[in-house]
């Protein structure tokens, strides 16, 4: 699963990395996020529903289905299981109508429980490049005000062998060559698979990440492992 992640680069860096036409875009104003959390407005790449071109937008994390009576449940819908996304009523409309997106990220956090304590770890690409989480987005219209709220969720899959010592789930990380097909194909479910084991690395970080109010570069800095085998995948 994914409950906190990192978007610390400038919007133009993600736009250029993922091949958006920066000359025609109005890029959002978004501060670096080292502890991005549910209900925050975060950067998402999607096909513009009017032009069909790739766009970089700020959407709220936590999907609110189009049929919801109010937006209150969105905070619980931050992840969607890829195995059932095409059938589950909450997500199937967005999946079938190609309201898909990618969520640019520099890394994410996971907590490993041992001896009654939860140690946070930072997971990031081994090559240091941004990665693309697979996601879905929705538009919800407030019946009282007529205003639109656009939200997103991150798709998850079984963890690969690198991350399995931390958790049994992980975000779907798309290869760059697969992004176009994920966004536009009728049913790209074959892309909803674990990232190659060698693609990601991780290390223990400070428990300060537990508090959403903490949001600084120091959160992703390595700390001394809690015990000798904390980063040993065979542990």
Order of alpha helices (4+ residues) and beta strands (2+ residues): beta-alpha-beta-beta-beta-beta-alpha-beta-beta-beta-beta-beta-beta-beta-alpha-beta
